Amino acid sequence: MNPPKKVLYFDNAATTPLHPKVLEHMMPYLTEQYGNPSGVYSFAREVRKGIEHAREQVAEAIFARPGEIFFTSSGTEANNWVLKGVVETLQHKGGHIITTAIEHHAITHVSSALSKQGVEITYLPVDNEGFVSPSDLIAAIRPDTILISIMWANNEIGTIQPIPELSAIAKSRGVLFHTDAVQAVGHIPVNVENLPIDFLTMSAHKFSGPKGVGALYIRKGTKVNSILFGGAQEKNRRAGTENVAGIIGMGAALNLAVANLKEEQEKVTMLRDYLIERIETTIPKVALNGPRAENTRLPGNVNFSFDYIEGESLLLLLDMQGCCASSGSACSSASLEPSHVLLSLGISHEKAHGSIRFSLGRENTREEIDQLMEILPKQVKQLRAMSPLAEEAETSKAEYEL
């Protein structure tokens, strides 16, 4: 059998490779330490100690208390828990939720399902860089508003929201505040200690941990109903035998990510800016989607619209050359519909269809970007040569110049 071909992997926002040291921490819990952590005997209690150590690691990474961390199967489950749980818990107070037009589908699809049950959802608009206006949030809050859910950083365009200001507005109006921080945790500083955040979602496979495990931060004293029932796991708040190896891996991965956060953030940001510069100076008729200002964009996020091409076609050509990228969020990459995030920025359907996201991580190098840029311009040129839109634009330009 031939060895697998090395790929140029630029889809870290979808998932990251498991860190070798994380796998080392996980392996004992996949082999000899297989006890059920709910058991009363010492063999099981040792496994329980591993889980609690991981809980401490996750809590420390975001400046929370261990008792405020609850492990889930994913960020999606955690988001579902918050929205469905709060609706059930506070139904006596009201049935109005505020979120944004650019949330991940793990929020928008839950919101849509809840709206069919009578919950009113307000989707805040964003500007052309993806930012929520604090004044829009203030204007949207009503007496029956029970939850505000705004993602910390966007998975498609990398926009980092002003969470301190937005959460403070929620606090001042007595409304619970949730942030989907799946793209933020492990990549930029996240500190819940001095912010009025009631719920925060995270997912291990976004920061070099294993798939199939996430966590929900619930501020001490915040009431929210459970959505899974059965055993007494997670302090009677999330039933089901724990994914022990996954939890151990999540704790180890986040511990590593936070320990190297400043160094990795600087490195990945430099790679991001280098790729943006290479694309803008090499390929004509492109537009960067999302913000440019310092500290307003995720370190590894690069999202471009390429005029006169179909993003899915470009992805296929790149794949044939061993390059991995995305045309939007991983959960909707098979969809032919344009990104709801890009449409919310005011981008046309045509430009949204021609958008590609390259997301960089700790394992990417400058040399890999140079390899990508040996391939990408050729593929764009090839697609434009076949595009009736490009031909029409050139004809119109020639007629105008005459």
C-alpha positions as CSV (number, residue, x, y, z in Angstrom):
1,M,0.0,0.0,0.0
2,N,1.3,3.4,-0.9
3,P,1.7,5.9,1.9
4,P,-1.0,8.6,2.1
5,K,-0.2,11.8,0.2
6,K,0.5,14.7,2.4
7,V,-2.3,17.3,2.1
8,L,-2.1,21.0,2.3
9,Y,-4.6,21.4,5.2
10,F,-6.3,24.9,5.5
11,D,-9.5,23.9,7.2
12,N,-8.7,24.2,10.8
13,A,-12.0,26.0,11.6
14,A,-13.8,22.8,10.6
15,T,-11.5,20.6,12.7
16,T,-7.9,20.5,13.9
17,P,-5.5,17.5,14.0
18,L,-5.2,15.8,17.4
19,H,-2.1,16.9,19.2
20,P,0.2,13.9,19.8
21,K,0.6,14.8,23.5
22,V,-3.2,14.8,23.8
23,L,-3.4,11.3,22.4
24,E,-0.8,10.2,25.0
25,H,-3.0,11.5,27.8
26,M,-6.1,9.7,26.3
27,M,-4.6,6.3,25.6
28,P,-4.7,4.9,29.1
29,Y,-8.4,5.7,29.3
30,L,-8.9,3.8,26.0
31,T,-7.1,0.7,27.3
32,E,-6.4,-0.2,30.9
33,Q,-8.3,2.5,32.7
34,Y,-11.7,1.5,31.3
35,G,-13.8,1.6,34.5
36,N,-17.1,3.4,34.6
37,P,-16.6,6.6,36.5
38,S,-19.9,6.2,38.3
39,G,-18.7,3.1,40.1
40,V,-18.0,3.1,43.8
41,Y,-14.9,0.9,43.8
42,S,-11.3,2.2,43.6
43,F,-10.8,1.2,39.9
44,A,-13.7,3.5,38.9
45,R,-12.7,6.2,41.3
46,E,-9.4,6.6,39.6
47,V,-11.2,7.2,36.3
48,R,-13.4,9.8,38.1
49,K,-10.2,11.6,39.3
50,G,-9.2,11.9,35.6
51,I,-12.5,13.5,34.7
52,E,-12.3,16.0,37.5
53,H,-8.7,16.9,36.7
54,A,-9.9,17.6,33.1
55,R,-12.7,19.7,34.5
56,E,-10.2,21.7,36.5
57,Q,-8.0,22.2,33.3
58,V,-11.0,23.5,31.3
59,A,-12.2,25.8,34.1
60,E,-8.7,27.2,34.6
61,A,-8.4,27.9,30.8
62,I,-11.4,30.3,30.8
63,F,-11.0,31.5,34.5
64,A,-14.1,29.7,35.7
65,R,-14.7,27.4,38.6
66,P,-14.6,23.6,38.1
67,G,-18.1,23.3,39.3
68,E,-19.3,25.6,36.5
69,I,-18.0,23.2,33.7
70,F,-20.3,20.5,32.3
71,F,-19.1,18.1,29.7
72,T,-21.2,17.4,26.6
73,S,-20.9,15.4,23.4
74,S,-20.2,18.6,21.3
75,G,-20.6,22.3,21.0
76,T,-23.9,21.7,19.2
77,E,-25.3,19.8,22.2
78,A,-24.2,22.6,24.5
79,N,-25.9,25.2,22.4
80,N,-29.1,23.1,22.3
81,W,-28.9,22.8,26.0
82,V,-28.8,26.5,26.6
83,L,-31.5,27.6,24.2
84,K,-34.0,24.8,25.0
85,G,-33.2,24.7,28.7
86,V,-33.6,28.4,29.2
87,V,-36.9,28.4,27.3
88,E,-38.2,25.7,29.6
89,T,-36.8,27.2,32.7
90,L,-38.1,30.8,32.1
91,Q,-41.3,30.1,30.3
92,H,-43.1,31.9,33.1
93,K,-41.2,35.1,32.4
94,G,-41.5,35.2,28.6
95,G,-40.6,33.6,25.3
96,H,-38.3,36.0,23.5
97,I,-34.7,35.3,22.5
98,I,-32.3,37.6,20.8
99,T,-29.5,36.2,18.6
100,T,-27.7,37.3,15.4
101,A,-28.1,36.7,11.7
102,I,-24.6,35.1,11.5
103,E,-24.7,32.5,14.1
104,H,-23.6,28.9,13.5
105,H,-26.4,26.5,12.5
106,A,-26.2,25.0,16.0
107,I,-27.9,28.2,17.1
108,T,-30.0,29.2,14.1
109,H,-31.6,25.8,13.6
110,V,-32.4,25.4,17.2
111,S,-33.9,28.9,17.1
112,S,-36.0,28.0,14.1
113,A,-37.3,24.9,15.9
114,L,-38.2,26.9,19.0
115,S,-40.0,29.5,16.9
116,K,-42.4,26.7,15.7
117,Q,-43.2,26.2,19.4
118,G,-44.2,29.8,19.9
119,V,-40.8,31.3,21.0
120,E,-40.2,34.7,19.3
121,I,-36.7,35.0,17.9
122,T,-35.1,38.4,17.0
123,Y,-32.1,38.1,14.6
124,L,-29.8,41.1,15.0
125,P,-28.3,42.4,11.7
126,V,-24.6,42.9,11.3
127,D,-22.6,45.5,9.4
128,N,-20.5,44.7,6.3
129,E,-17.7,43.3,8.5
130,G,-20.0,41.1,10.6
131,F,-20.2,43.2,13.8
132,V,-23.3,43.5,15.9
133,S,-24.3,47.0,16.9
134,P,-24.7,47.5,20.7
135,S,-27.4,50.0,20.0
136,D,-29.3,47.4,18.0
137,L,-29.1,45.0,20.9
138,I,-30.4,47.6,23.3
139,A,-33.3,48.4,21.0
140,A,-34.2,44.7,20.6
141,I,-34.5,43.9,24.4
142,R,-38.1,43.6,25.6
143,P,-39.7,42.9,29.0
144,D,-40.2,39.2,27.9
145,T,-36.7,38.7,26.6
146,I,-35.2,35.7,28.4
147,L,-31.9,35.0,26.6
148,I,-29.4,36.8,24.4
149,S,-27.1,34.4,22.4
150,I,-24.2,36.0,20.4
151,M,-21.2,34.1,19.2
152,W,-17.8,35.2,20.4
153,A,-16.1,34.8,17.0
154,N,-17.6,33.8,13.7
155,N,-16.6,30.5,12.1
156,E,-16.8,31.8,8.5
157,I,-15.4,35.3,8.4
158,G,-13.5,35.4,11.8
159,T,-15.3,38.5,13.2
160,I,-14.6,38.8,17.0
161,Q,-17.6,40.4,18.6
162,P,-17.4,43.0,21.4
163,I,-18.5,40.5,24.0
164,P,-17.6,42.5,27.1
165,E,-19.9,45.4,25.9
166,L,-22.7,43.1,24.7
167,S,-22.8,41.0,27.8
168,A,-22.8,44.1,30.0
169,I,-25.9,45.3,28.1
170,A,-27.6,42.0,28.9
171,K,-26.6,42.2,32.5
172,S,-27.9,45.8,32.9
173,R,-31.3,44.6,31.6
174,G,-31.4,41.5,33.7
175,V,-31.3,39.1,30.7
176,L,-29.2,35.9,30.6
177,F,-26.3,36.0,28.2
178,H,-24.9,33.1,26.2
179,T,-21.9,33.1,23.8
180,D,-21.0,30.3,21.4
181,A,-17.2,30.5,21.9
182,V,-16.4,27.3,19.9
183,Q,-14.1,29.3,17.5
184,A,-12.6,31.5,20.2
185,V,-11.6,29.2,23.1
186,G,-8.0,28.0,22.6
187,H,-7.2,30.6,20.0
188,I,-7.8,34.0,21.6
189,P,-7.9,35.0,25.3
190,V,-11.3,34.1,26.9
191,N,-11.9,35.1,30.5
192,V,-15.4,34.7,32.1
193,E,-14.3,35.8,35.6
194,N,-15.0,39.5,35.1
195,L,-17.6,39.3,32.4
196,P,-21.3,38.9,33.0
197,I,-21.5,35.8,30.8
198,D,-24.0,33.2,32.1
199,F,-23.3,30.4,29.5
200,L,-20.4,29.7,27.2
201,T,-20.0,26.9,24.7
202,M,-16.8,25.2,23.6
203,S,-15.7,22.2,21.5
204,A,-12.5,20.1,21.9
205,H,-11.8,19.3,18.3
206,K,-11.4,23.0,17.5
207,F,-8.2,23.3,19.6
208,S,-6.4,20.1,18.8
209,G,-8.5,17.9,21.0
210,P,-10.7,14.9,20.1
211,K,-14.0,15.0,18.3
212,G,-17.2,14.0,20.1
213,V,-16.7,16.1,23.2
214,G,-17.5,19.6,24.2
215,A,-18.3,21.6,27.3
216,L,-20.8,24.2,28.6
217,Y,-19.9,26.8,31.2
218,I,-22.8,27.7,33.4
219,R,-22.2,30.5,35.8
220,K,-22.7,29.4,39.4
221,G,-26.3,30.1,40.5
222,T,-27.7,30.2,37.0
223,K,-30.7,28.0,36.6
224,V,-31.3,26.0,33.4
225,N,-33.3,22.9,32.9
226,S,-31.6,19.7,31.6
227,I,-32.4,18.3,28.1
228,L,-31.0,14.8,28.7
229,F,-32.4,12.6,31.4
230,G,-31.2,9.3,32.8
231,G,-28.3,8.9,35.2
232,A,-26.9,11.3,37.7
233,Q,-23.8,12.3,35.7
234,E,-22.5,15.9,35.6
235,K,-24.1,16.7,39.0
236,N,-27.5,15.5,37.8
237,R,-27.5,18.0,34.9
238,R,-26.4,16.0,31.9
239,A,-27.2,12.3,31.9
240,G,-25.2,9.6,30.1
241,T,-22.0,7.7,30.8
242,E,-19.1,10.1,30.2
243,N,-16.8,10.0,27.2
244,V,-13.9,9.5,29.5
245,A,-11.1,9.5,27.0
246,G,-12.6,12.4,25.1
247,I,-12.9,14.5,28.3
248,I,-9.3,13.7,29.3
249,G,-8.3,14.8,25.8
250,M,-10.3,18.0,26.0
251,G,-8.6,19.0,29.3
252,A,-5.2,18.2,28.0
253,A,-5.7,20.0,24.7
254,L,-7.0,23.1,26.2
255,N,-4.3,23.2,28.8
256,L,-1.7,23.0,26.0
257,A,-3.5,25.6,23.9
258,V,-3.7,28.1,26.7
259,A,-0.1,27.5,27.8
260,N,1.1,28.4,24.2
261,L,-1.7,30.9,23.4
262,K,0.4,34.1,22.9
263,E,3.1,32.4,20.8
264,E,0.6,30.5,18.6
265,Q,-1.7,33.5,18.2
266,E,1.2,35.6,17.0
267,K,2.5,32.9,14.6
268,V,-0.9,32.1,13.1
269,T,-1.8,35.8,12.7
270,M,1.4,36.4,10.8
271,L,0.6,33.5,8.5
272,R,-3.0,34.8,8.0
273,D,-1.8,38.2,7.0
274,Y,0.8,36.7,4.7
275,L,-1.9,34.6,2.9
276,I,-4.2,37.7,2.6
277,E,-1.4,39.7,1.1
278,R,-0.4,37.0,-1.3
279,I,-4.0,36.5,-2.6
280,E,-4.6,40.2,-2.9
281,T,-1.4,40.9,-4.8
282,T,-1.5,37.8,-7.0
283,I,-5.1,37.3,-8.0
284,P,-7.3,40.2,-9.4
285,K,-10.9,40.7,-8.7
286,V,-11.0,39.4,-5.1
287,A,-12.5,40.8,-1.9
288,L,-11.7,39.9,1.7
289,N,-14.7,39.1,3.7
290,G,-14.7,40.2,7.4
291,P,-12.7,42.8,9.3
292,R,-9.1,43.9,8.9
293,A,-8.5,45.9,12.1
294,E,-6.1,44.5,14.7
295,N,-7.6,42.1,17.2
296,T,-11.0,42.1,15.4
297,R,-10.5,38.9,13.3
298,L,-9.6,35.4,14.4
299,P,-5.8,34.7,14.0
300,G,-6.3,31.9,11.4
301,N,-9.3,33.1,9.4
302,V,-9.0,34.1,5.7
303,N,-12.2,34.3,3.7
304,F,-12.2,35.7,0.1
305,S,-14.8,36.1,-2.6
306,F,-13.4,35.4,-6.1
307,D,-15.3,37.1,-8.9
308,Y,-16.8,35.1,-11.7
309,I,-16.2,31.6,-10.2
310,E,-18.2,29.0,-8.3
311,G,-16.6,28.3,-4.9
312,E,-17.6,24.6,-4.9
313,S,-15.8,24.2,-8.3
314,L,-12.7,25.8,-6.9
315,L,-12.7,23.6,-3.9
316,L,-12.9,20.5,-6.1
317,L,-9.9,21.7,-8.2
318,L,-7.9,22.5,-5.0
319,D,-8.8,19.0,-3.7
320,M,-7.4,17.4,-6.8
321,Q,-4.1,19.2,-6.0
322,G,-4.2,18.0,-2.3
323,C,-5.4,21.3,-0.8
324,C,-8.2,21.3,1.8
325,A,-10.3,24.4,2.3
326,S,-14.0,25.2,2.8
327,S,-16.8,27.2,1.2
328,G,-18.4,28.0,4.5
329,S,-19.0,26.2,7.8
330,A,-18.2,22.5,7.9
331,C,-21.8,21.6,8.8
332,S,-23.1,23.2,5.6
333,S,-20.3,22.5,3.2
334,A,-22.4,20.1,1.2
335,S,-25.1,22.7,0.7
336,L,-25.5,24.5,-2.6
337,E,-27.1,27.5,-0.9
338,P,-24.9,30.6,-0.5
339,S,-23.6,31.2,3.1
340,H,-26.2,33.0,5.3
341,V,-23.2,34.7,7.0
342,L,-22.0,36.3,3.8
343,L,-25.5,37.3,2.7
344,S,-26.0,39.0,6.0
345,L,-23.0,41.2,5.2
346,G,-24.8,42.5,2.2
347,I,-22.7,40.4,-0.3
348,S,-24.5,39.4,-3.5
349,H,-25.5,35.8,-4.1
350,E,-22.9,35.6,-6.9
351,K,-20.0,36.8,-4.8
352,A,-21.2,34.6,-1.8
353,H,-21.2,31.6,-4.1
354,G,-17.6,32.4,-5.1
355,S,-16.2,32.6,-1.6
356,I,-13.6,30.3,0.0
357,R,-12.5,30.1,3.6
358,F,-8.9,29.1,4.4
359,S,-8.4,28.6,8.1
360,L,-4.9,28.3,9.4
361,G,-3.6,26.4,12.5
362,R,-0.5,25.7,14.6
363,E,0.8,23.2,12.1
364,N,0.7,25.4,9.0
365,T,3.8,27.0,7.7
366,R,4.8,29.8,5.3
367,E,6.1,27.2,2.9
368,E,2.7,25.6,2.7
369,I,1.1,29.0,1.9
370,D,3.7,29.4,-0.9
371,Q,2.7,26.0,-2.2
372,L,-1.0,27.0,-2.1
373,M,-0.2,30.1,-4.1
374,E,1.5,28.1,-6.7
375,I,-1.8,26.3,-7.2
376,L,-4.6,28.8,-6.4
377,P,-4.1,31.5,-9.1
378,K,-4.0,28.8,-11.8
379,Q,-7.2,27.3,-10.7
380,V,-9.0,30.6,-10.4
381,K,-7.8,31.6,-13.9
382,Q,-8.9,28.2,-15.3
383,L,-12.4,28.6,-13.8
384,R,-12.7,32.2,-15.0
385,A,-11.8,31.2,-18.5
386,M,-14.9,29.0,-18.5
387,S,-17.2,31.4,-16.8
388,P,-19.9,33.2,-18.8
389,L,-20.0,35.8,-16.1
390,A,-16.4,36.7,-16.6
391,E,-16.9,36.9,-20.4
392,E,-19.9,39.1,-20.0
393,A,-18.0,41.4,-17.6
394,E,-15.1,41.7,-20.1
395,T,-17.5,42.5,-22.9
396,S,-19.3,45.1,-20.9
397,K,-15.9,46.7,-19.9
398,A,-14.8,46.8,-23.6
399,E,-18.1,48.4,-24.7
400,Y,-17.8,51.0,-21.8
401,E,-14.2,51.9,-22.8
402,L,-15.4,52.4,-26.4
